[in-house]
Amino acid sequence: MQETKPPAHPRRTRLVVPSRSDLLLRNFTEIIGGPMGVRSAPGLISPGVFTVERVLIILTVLAALLSILIKGYCRANGWESPSQFYSTCYSDFPELFRNRGLGDGTFPFFSQGSLFEYPVLMGLIAGATAWLVPGEGVTDARILGYFDVNATLITAVWIVTVLATARMSRRRPWDAAMVALAPGIVLAGTINWDMWAVGLLALGMLCFSKGRLVLAGVLIGLGTATKLYPVLIFGAILLLALRTGRIRTFVVTGGAALVAWLAVNVPIALMNPAGWRYFYQFTEDRPAGYSSPWFAYNLVATRLRWKVLDAEVINALALNLFVLACVGIAIVALTASRRPRLAQLTFLIVAAFILTNKVYSPQFVMWLIPLLALARPRWRDFLVWQGIEGLHWAAIWMYLGQVTSGGSSQHNIDMPYYVLAVAAHMLATAYLMGRVVWDIYDPGYDPVRRHEMDDPQGGPFEGAPDRLRIRILKPAESVLPWRAKSHA
């Protein structure tokens, strides 16, 4: 009888249910009675105790516990090479705690002579969490404590990221379950502090979707001070600002982000110039990192006696290819018949950066997970991609196990299989980019816009008419700012 009454909150919006809208999940639900009935009204009728957000929190906590269990061997036996690679439980936390002086009281950027190869805010997080570990010196107990402190905080940030993703999805909060249960985060979430940057970007996008541009800029600026990749969202914001003519949105958000980034970086740069510059010098001078296309090429080139690429050449090639990719994304954004969504363009830019960058650490997969959940929430593509990333995750540890142990390839993964895993990861990411581009040019395939939504994350851009749209084959139909006629 309760469900037949008119909804008590007429302003509530009916939610999109994945078991109805997603074919893969619809088939999976047959073992538990089938998809939710068509007469039910999630979002209109109170679910009781188990709201969407509470269920998402429970799922995230369970996934985080699984992530810790995967590190069980190292937690019991210590993080030593090559066993930490063969047991797939490697983490940067113990390594940096031992070898960057964190266990001996060194605080990145503040201690005299300390050098830390990460951005400022990540260094501050590394130093602050070391203070939370009781005791003195680098002991096995303190190393384990340092890992557990950081893993616990990362779980909290993971939950915040999931909730932010759910709240900016409006009618599709269940898409955040991709973030809550993502195998990529389960496997790689405790390798490094990247989840902090992922969480700050998610919060920034949530504020942007609500029109709180200054706060959004501040959060994105702090995310950039943690890991550089959040700044890439401004490429998407700029393209949408050009398309809609709302340049002020880009200026306000970008200005707030710049102020926040400077507020974190300028004091450190003045206090410790050498320590502040070290991250940028290290990034420029370092050779190709594991699992990047450049590293894979050099492995093959070494075996076939081709020319090996040095850091200077790789820097130039990576930058040029990324710029070309951004030009292509700009063409897509300005020529599509309907304005792309913010999450779609951000996903494309970050994915292009990952594919062209000279470093691809296993935890970088986390950068794309919330963006894909917003850009193309299709579980089939998501799970296939995550499965391939899981194979790459195992391959990199097996390869490093061989490198650090000096064992023969007969008892390890040989180089060609590792290169194939890198290629599979790149092809899977490129495939997702192609699907997103397809959705942009044909919004009928866009899972979000099929449910009468324009751009839930777009903030000021949502519903805005075009001020700039280019029709390459039919120039007369282009929308230009200086024309009097406006187009919705």
N, C-alpha and C positions, 0 to 999 in steps of 0.2 A: 504493500500500500504506500509505503514511503516513497518508492521510486516513481509512482504514478502522479505524485503531486508536482505542481509547477516548481521550478528551481527557486531556492530561496535567494540566490544571488544572480539576478538576471545579467549582470555585467561579466560573469564568468564565461570563458570560451571553451567550447567543446574541444577536447584534446585529440590529437591523432594517435591512434593505437597501432603500434608496430605489428601486432599479430593480425591486423586487418590489412594494413597498407603495404607490408613487406612480404613478398611471396615466400622467401626463404623461412622467415620466422613463422609465417602462417602454416607452412608444412610441418615445422618442428613442434608446433603446439598440438598436433593431433594426438600425441602420446599423453597429454594432460587434459584432453577433452575438447580440443579445437580452439579456434580464435575466439576472442570476446564477442559476445552476441551483438547483433546490429541494433538492438533496442536499448542497450546500455548507453550511458551518457557520461563517460569520464570527463572530469573537469566541471560538469554541471552538478553532479551528485557527489556528496562528500564520500571519500573512500574510507573514512574512519581513521584508525591508527596508522595504517600503512599508506601514507601519502607517497606520491612519486618521489619526492626528495628524500624521505626517510628510507625508502627502498633503495634508492641510489647510494645513500650513505652506507647501508648494510652491504651492498654489493662491493663497494669500494674497499671497505674494511676487510671483507673476505679475500678480495684480490690482493690486498696489501699483505695479509697473513701468508698467502701463497708465495708472494714475492720473497718474504723473509725465509720461508721454508726452503726455497731454492738456494739460498745462501747458507743453508744449514751446515754443509761440510766445512766451509771456511769459518763459520762461527764457532764450530767445535774444535777445529784443528789449526786454525790460523790462516792468514793470507800469505802463502808462500808460493813461489814459482818453482816448477810448472804446475803443481797440483791445483792451484787456484784457477788455472785455465782449463785443465782437464775436467775439473769439477764444475765448470761454468759458474763460478761464484765470485769472479773478480769484481773488485770495487776500487775506485780511486780513493775512497776515504781512508782506508788503512795505509795505502801507499803514501799519500800526502801527509798523513799524521806522523809517519816515520821519517820521511825524507825531506820534508819542507820545514821541519822544526816545530810543527804545531804541537807535538807531544812534549816538547821542551820549553814551551811558553812563548814561542815566536808568534807574533800576531802579524799577518800579512799587511804590508804597506806601512805599518806603524813601527815595527821593530827595525832597528838599524841593520842595513844590509840585506834585508829579506827580499827575495824575488819570488813572485807568484805569477804563473802563466795563465791567469784568468782575469776577467774584468773586476773592477773595484768591489762592487757589491757582493759578488760571489766570494771574493777574498775575505770580506768582512763576515759573511756567513760562516765561512770555514774557520775563522779565528774565534768567533763568538761561540760556536758549538764546541770548540776545543775547551773553552773555559768551563763548559757545563759538565765536563768529565772529571769526577773526583780523582784525587791522587796526583802524583808527580812522575815525570819521566815517561819513556816509551816502553810500556809493559804490555803483555798480551791482554791483561784485563782492561787496561785503558784503551787499547786499540779496539777491542770489542765494544767497550762503552761508547767510544766515538762513533763507531758504525751504527750502534743502536740508537743513539741520540739523533743522528742525521736521518736514519730510516724512519723514526717516529715523526720527526718534523716534516719529512717528505710526504708521509701518509696524510698528515693534516693538510698540506698544500694540495695534495691530490684530491682530497674531498672538496676543498674550496674550488678547484678547477672544475670538478664534476658539477657542482651546484651552479657555478657561473655559466657553464655551458648549457645546463638545463634552463636557467632563467632567461637566457638570451634567445632561446629557441621558441619561446611563446607556446604555440599550440603543439610543439613537438619536443616536450621535455624528455621523453624516453630516449631520444637520440643520444643523450648524455650517457646512457648505459654503455655505449661504445667506449667512452673514456673510462668509465668505472671498471669495465672488464677487459680492457685492451691488453692482449698478450704482450704487446711491445712495452707497456709500462710495467707489467708484472715482471718481465724479464730484465728490463734495463732501468727501472725507476731508481734503483739505489746504486747505480754505477757512479753518478756524479750529482751535482746540484742543479741540473738542467730543469728539473720540475719547478723550481722557484721561478725561473723565467717564464715557463709555460703558464704557471698560475697567474703571474702578474699580467701577462698578455691577455689571458682569459678575462680577468677582472677589468682590464682596460677596455676590451671589446664589449663587455657587459655595460659599462658606464657609457660608452659611445652609443650603444643601442638605445639607451635611455635619454640621449641628448645631453649628457653631462660631460661636455667636451674637455673642460679643463682637468677634471679628475681623471678622465680617460687618458689624456696626454701625460699626466703625472705618472700614472701606473705603467703606461707603455715606456716612458722614459726610465723608470726604475727597472723595468724588465730589460731594457737595453743596457743598463749599467750592470746587469747580472750576466746576460748573454746577448751578444750583438743582434741575434736574428729578429727580435721583436720590432726593430726599427723598420723592417721590410714592409710592415703593414701600411706605412705611409706612402709606399708606391701605389697600393690599392686605393687609399684615401685620395691621393692626388688624381688618379684616373677618374674616380667617381666625381670629384670636385670639378674637373674639366668637363665631364659629360653633363653634369647638372648645372654648371655655372655657380655652384656654391663654394667659391674659393675660400671664403671666411672659415668654413669648417676645417679645411686643411691647415690654414694659418693658425687658428686658435689651438687646435689639438697638437699640431707640430711644435708650436711655440711653447706650450706647457711641457711637452716631452723634453724639449731642449733645455728648458730651465731646470727640470728635475734631474736630467743627466748631468748638467753642469754642477748642480748643487752637490752631487755625490762625487764627481770626478775632480773638480777644480781644487778643493782643499787637499786632496791626496796628491795631485800633481804639483802643488806649491810646496807641500811638506816633504814629499819624497819623489822628485822628478824621475830619477832612475828607476825606482820601483814601479811608478805609474807607466813609464814608457816600455817596460819590459814585456808586457803582454803584447803590445803592438809589434815590437821588434821580433818577438818570438813567433808571432803569427806570420809575419812577412818572411822570415828567414828559414822557418822549419821546412823540411822536405815534405813530399806527399805523405799524408797520413793513411793509416790502415783503412782499407775498404773504400777509399775514394777511387774514382775511375783512373786517376793519374797513378796511384799506387799499383793498381791492377795492371795498368799498361807497363809500368816499369818492371814488374815481376815477369811479365811475358817477354818484354824487350831484353831483359837480362838473360833469360833462358835461350832466346833466339838470336842473341848477340846483335840486337838492334841498338839504336842510340837511346840512351836513358835520359829522361827529362830532368833538369835540375830545378831548384826552387824558383829561380828567376823566370825561367820559361813557363813553368806551371802557373805562377802568379799571373803572367800576362794572358795565357790561354784561358785560365779560369775566369778572369775578369771579363775578357772579350766575349766569351760564350755566355756568361751571365747577362751581360748587357744586351746581346742579341736576343736572348730569351725574353728579357724584359720588353724589348721593342716588339717582339711578337705578341706578348701579353697585352701591351698597349693597343696594338692593332685590333686584337680581339675585343678589348673593352670599348673601343670607339667605333667599331663597325657592326657590332651585334645589333639586331633589330630591337632588342629590349635590353635595358641597362643591366649589366651583370650585378650579382650580389657581392657585398663586401667580402664575405667568407670565401666565395669562389675565387676572386682575384688574389686574396691573401694566400690561399692555398697554392695557387699556381706560382706565385712569386717565391714563396718559401721552398716549394718543391724544386723549382728551377735552381735556387741557390744550393740546395742539397746535392743536386745532380752535377753541378759544375764546380762545387767547392773542392779544395785540395785536401780536405779532411772530412771523413764521415765516421764519427764515433758511434758505437751501437746505440747510445742513448739519444742520438739525434732523431730517431724515429718518433720520439715523444712530441717533437715540435709539430708534426703533421697530424697527430691523432685527433686533437680537439678541432682542428681546422677542417679535417675531412668529415667529422661528425656534423659540422655545420654546413659544409659545402656540398657534400653528396652522401647523405645518410642512407646508404644501401648496405645491408649486412652481408650480402654475398661478396661484393667487391671488397668490403672491409676485411672480412675473415680470410679471403684468399690472399690479400696483401699482407695481412698480419702473419699468416702461415709462412709466406716466403721470407718475411723479415725474421721470423723465428729460425728458419733454416740458416739465414745469414748470421744470426746471432750465435748459433752453435758453431758455424764454420770458422768465424773469426777466433773463437776461443781455442778450437782445435788447432788452427794454424799457429796461434801464439804459443800453444803448448809445444808444438814441434820446434818453433824458433828458440824458445827458452830452454828446452831440454836438450837440444842438439840431437834429437833422435832421428832415425832414418824414416823416410816417407813410408816404408813398408808397415810401420807401426803407428803412423799418423795420417792425417789428411794431407794429401799431396797438393801442391800449388795449383794445378789446373782446376781441382774441385773448389778450392777457395775462390779462385777467379770467377768460376761459374756462379757461385753464390752471390758474389758482388754484382755480376751482370744481371742475375735474376732480380735482385733488389732494385736495380736501376730500371729494368724493364717494367716491373710492377708499379713503381712510382710514376714512370712515364705513361703507363696505361691509365692510371687514375687521372693524370693531368689531361689526357685525351678525352676521358669521359666527362670531366668537368667542362672542358671546352665545348663538347657536344651539347651539354645541358645549357650552356650559355647561348649557343646559336639556335637551339631548339628547346625553349623553356617547357615544352610539353613533356620532356623527359626529366625535368628538374623535380626531384621528390618534394622539395619545399614549395615551389610555386604551383604544384598540382593541387595544393590544398588552400587555394585562395589567399595566399600570402605573397607579398612583394619581396621585402628584404628585412627579415626580423632583426638582423644585426646592423642594418644600414643607418639607423639613427636619423640624422637630418636628410639623408639621401632617400629614405623610404618614401615612395610615391611621388618623388620629384619629377617634373617634366624634363625632357631632354633639351639642353641648350647647345650640345655639340654631338652630332652623330654623323659619321662619314659613310656614304655609300660609294664604294670604289667603282662599281660597274654602272651605277646610275647617279652620277654627281648631282643631278638636278633634284633628287630626292633627299639629299643630305640636309641635316639640320645644322645651321651655323649661327653663332651668337649675333651676328649683325643683321640677320634677317628678321623681319618684323613678325612673321608667323611663328608661333610656338607650337610644339608638339608634345603631347603627353606621352 
